[in-house]
Amino acid sequence: MNEENLLNKLHSELNKKGAYDEQKTTRISNLEKSLGTNDNVDFKYNVYLKLYNEYKSFNFDKAFNYATKLQEVGHLNHDQAKIAYGKIKLGFILLSSGMFKETFDSLKTVQVNLLSTEAKKEYYLITARTYYDLADFTKDNYYSPIYNKSAGQYIDSALSLYAVNSFEYLYYNGLKFLKAGDKEKAIINFEKLLNVKDYKLSDHQFAVTASTLSDIFIQNQQRDKAINLLMLAAIADVKSSTKEAAALGNLAQLLHQRGDVDDAYIFIKAAMDDATYYGARQRKIQMGAILPLIASKRINNVEEQRRALFFYASLLTALAIILVVFAVIIYKQLRKIKIADKIILEANHNLQETIHKLDEANKIKEEYIGYYFNLISEYIEKLEKFKRSVDNKLITKRYDDIRFLVDNINLKKEREELFVNFDRAFLKIFPNFVPSFNTMFIPENQVSLLPNQLLNTDLRIFSLIRLGITDTEKIAHILGYSVNTIYNYKARLKCKSLIPNDDFEDAIMTIKAV
């Protein structure tokens, strides 16, 4: 796979980082839940060990906690072997955090003769790694060779316990060659692990091997090979949810040196996030030292691009000053046109709104003028009949009949008929008023009308408001109620509405006429 494909693959895997982490946290959660299902000490010890292995490259504090619990179980059972094994596990975590003194303090108290063969392997390898890391940290001509020599001795002790074709034998033998300065033999060991499919390396083993081999290529100034290996290692780290890893950070440095600042910044940010999540002090310090350099280079690149653009823009300005002047003039004219267009559009919009309101008002006026002319005509006709009847009875002095006529005037019926006529006229203009009104309430609070009933008092109050009659006193006078009664009707409905009280009447005004 070429570098471009590897780079795309790495970006793709980083985008899936959350999914990989979620798979790991699900496994961890299931293990932690199982602790509550069995009180057997040996069972808990085995679960603690599994949790430690999940956390050791994922979260420092959690791994530290379970390494401590392994020792607690050993103390509880008076099992010195378990105590010693817990100290080895603790040593690995302390080393990952760059705490060399604490690592040695933990490892020096381990009674090696009590350890099983597998535990001895871990003890020797971790001790060797501690000396190697201390030598790299010290980087001087006196102490570093001493530390490397001690590390080599522990490596030899570990290798004597491993099969010669195992991953651990090939990797740590290669590491010993590398630290001793024999890069060729180291490369042979590491490439054998990466190229031979029979080894079936885990993602973490692959990442460690590829990352270590990349260090050799960096020293040999073979940066392209180192970059490819670091991308492969970083992909494996992401897939295994390894937070305590150096591949992304080292890759960011190489890309930064090569001038690929944008990718370098993305990767160093991801590496810093991993270091922060893991909680490793040393790794956070390392990433924290690199991040500002890459970020500043990124800013400098942007500034350089800006300066270059400014330089070329200045040249073009000097060569084309006339065009600039014309551009300014055109810009001003366009700006004026845009302002004028905006004013015209706003005016047009307002005009359309006004026209719509006028159309609606005209329709209302037409309907209600006709309605009231008909109504007034009917009442004038009734008054004329009533007047003629009264006149006739006055002439004939039939006063009792006049009393009878007056008593037969049913004002309540007349008012009800007035309301029915009003309802018909209103619903002709606003046929959707009732359903629109009900949408402002939950179903149980919606207005229900009796059969053949057009509007009720609640609806008439707000139909008058929709017509523009907002004065409560006028509404009360029209409907024949007291002002307080109208206030109560309005308050009761507004409290039940889905719309805030202050906005309710505005919502009524949005109900459209046909």
Buried (B, 14 or more C-beta within 10 A) or exposed (E): EEEEEBBEBBEEBBEEBEEBBEEBBEBBEEBBEBBEEEEEEEEBBBBBBBBBBBBBBBBBEBBBBBBBBBBBBBEEBEBBBBBBBBBBBBBBBBBBBBBBEBBBBBBEEBEBEBBEEEBBBBBBBBBBBBBBBBBEEBEEEEEBEEBBEBBBEBBBBBBEBBEEEBBBBBBBBBBBBBBBEEBEBBBBBBEBBBEEEEBEBEBBBBBBBBBBBBBBBBEEEEBEBBBBBBBBBBBBBBBBBBBBBBBBBBBBBBBBEEEBBEBBBBBBBBBBBBBBBBBBBBBBEBBEEBBEBBBEBBEEEEEEEEEEEEEEEEEEEEEEEEEEEEEEEEEEEEEEEEEEEEEEEEEEEEEEEEEEEEEBBEBBEEBBEEBEEEBEEEEEEEEEEBEEEBEEBEEEEBEEBBEEBEEEEEEEEEEEEBBBBBBEBBBEBBEEBBEBBBEBBEEEEBBEEEEEEBBBEBBBBBBBBBBEEEEBEEBBEBBEBEBEBBBEBBEEBBEEBEBEEEEBBEBBEEBEBE
